[in-house]
């Protein structure tokens, strides 16, 4: 399994937005610069997060993005689905059926195993929220680094 950088960037984007005061927004370009992402590519991610109702988009010259839900309401799985979709990670190509000349397409040894594995990681991602990651940041990151990040965000936010 390989989770693309879009999911990672989206999670960290949402984490940045947790530091905003209520009603404030952060321009998309400021977010992409902070994350070291291409502004054009990042706009696509932001659009997906807005479509998934995770972020709110405020139009205009004083516009930008803010959370549309509380950090406790946004699971990491929600972000994953917003960016990658709900498709299964494994799809049988029929090798097992061809190898044993089986007529019943419902039999696939790997399908059951992969479905169980996928269910396990989904369960973990559904339990973890942006709020739990925000708490982890506050515990694991040096205070001066976190303060510097908050200052950068405050300089770019729009009220």
Rosetta blueprint (number, residue, H / E / L):
1 X L
2 X L
3 X L
4 X L
5 X H
6 X H
7 X H
8 X H
9 X H
10 X H
11 X H
12 X H
13 X H
14 X H
15 X H
16 X H
17 X H
18 X L
19 X L
20 X L
21 X L
22 X L
23 X L
24 X L
25 X E
26 X E
27 X L
28 X H
29 X H
30 X H
31 X H
32 X H
33 X H
34 X H
35 X H
36 X L
37 X L
38 X L
39 X H
40 X H
41 X H
42 X H
43 X H
44 X H
45 X H
46 X H
47 X H
48 X H
49 X H
50 X H
51 X H
52 X L
53 X L
54 X L
55 X E
56 X E
57 X E
58 X E
59 X L
60 X L
61 X L
62 X L
63 X L
64 X E
65 X E
66 X E
67 X E
68 X L
69 X L
70 X L
71 X H
72 X H
73 X H
74 X L
75 X E
76 X H
77 X H
78 X H
79 X H
80 X H
81 X H
82 X H
83 X H
84 X H
85 X L
86 X L
87 X L
88 X L
89 X L
90 X L
91 X L
92 X L
93 X L
94 X L
95 X H
96 X H
97 X H
98 X H
99 X H
100 X H
101 X L
102 X L
103 X L
104 X L
105 X L
106 X L
107 X L
108 X L
109 X H
110 X H
111 X H
112 X H
113 X H
114 X H
115 X H
116 X H
117 X H
118 X H
119 X H
120 X H
121 X H
122 X H
123 X H
124 X H
125 X H
126 X H
127 X H
128 X L
129 X E
130 X H
131 X H
132 X H
133 X H
134 X H
135 X H
136 X H
137 X H
138 X H
139 X H
140 X H
141 X L
142 X L
143 X H
144 X H
145 X H
146 X H
147 X H
148 X H
149 X H
150 X H
151 X H
152 X H
153 X H
154 X H
155 X H
156 X H
157 X E
158 X E
159 X L
